[in-house]
Amino acid sequence: MNDMHGGRCGPQLYLLSEDGYESLKHLQDMLTLMALITYNDEHIAGGDIMMTIGRAELYFIFQAVNTQIEGVLERLGNENWLGIERHTRQ
């Protein structure tokens, strides 16, 4: 068994604050909205099966999602006293 945070006793329980939970819910809602915009039954029924998006727009969308995930993970780490070195070593 690999060494786990807190010893060799298996997976640990990590707590997420209400703010962290709300941040994750916001991220989930944003991803759901993006999916609905991308694949809409009305567009498909109208024969509009292609969607054009520029590389820059796509980059900024992914960066926005990444930034939100990073914020939640940082909050989770801070709330559970997880050190950054734990996540960077393999």
N, C-alpha and C positions, 0 to 999 in steps of 0.2 A: 504494500500500500504506500502511495506517495505521501510525503509529509504534507499535512494540511494546516491551514491557519489554526493555531490553537493546539497543535499536537497531532499525534498519529491516530486520532480517534474517529476519523471519518469526516464527512461533510459537516460544515458548521452552519448555524442559523444566523443570517444577517438581517438586521432590521432596517426598514426604510421609513423615514419620517413621512408625515402627511404631505409636506411640501414636495418631497421626492416622489411620492406616489402621484400627486397632482401633475408633476412634471412629466412623468411617464405616461399618464393618461392624455396629456396635451400632445405629446409626441405621437401616441397611438392615433388620436383623432386627426392629426395632421397627415399621417401616412394613409389613413382611411380616406380622407378627402382627396388626397393626391391620386389614390387608386380609382376613386369614383370619377374624378375628372378625366383620367386617362382612358377608362373603359366605361363609357356611358351607353346604356341601351338605346337611347334616342339617337345618338351619333351612329351607332352600328346599324340601326334600322334605316337610317337615312342614307346608308351607303358610304358614310364618312369613316372609313376604316384606318386612315392614316393620320398621324399627328406629327407635326413638325415642331421640333424644339432645338434651339441652338445649343452648342456645346457650352457656352458661357452660362446660359440659364440652367442647364443640367448640372453644371459644376456648382453653382450657388445653391441649388436645391439640396444636393448631397452634402455640401458644407453646412447648411442650416441643420439638417438632420444630425450630422456628426457632432456639431456643437452642442445640440440639445442632449444627445446621448452622453457626451463627455461631461456635461454639467451634472447629469443624474448620477453617473458613475463616481464622479468626484464627491458629490454629496454623500453617496452610499459609503464610499471609503472613509470619509471624515466621520460620519456617524457611527461607523463600526470599527474605527481605529485601524484601518487597513493602510499599510504603508505603500507608497508608490513603487518601492523596490520590489515588492512581492509580485507586481503585475509586469514588471519589465524583465525579470530573470526567467529563463526557461529551464 
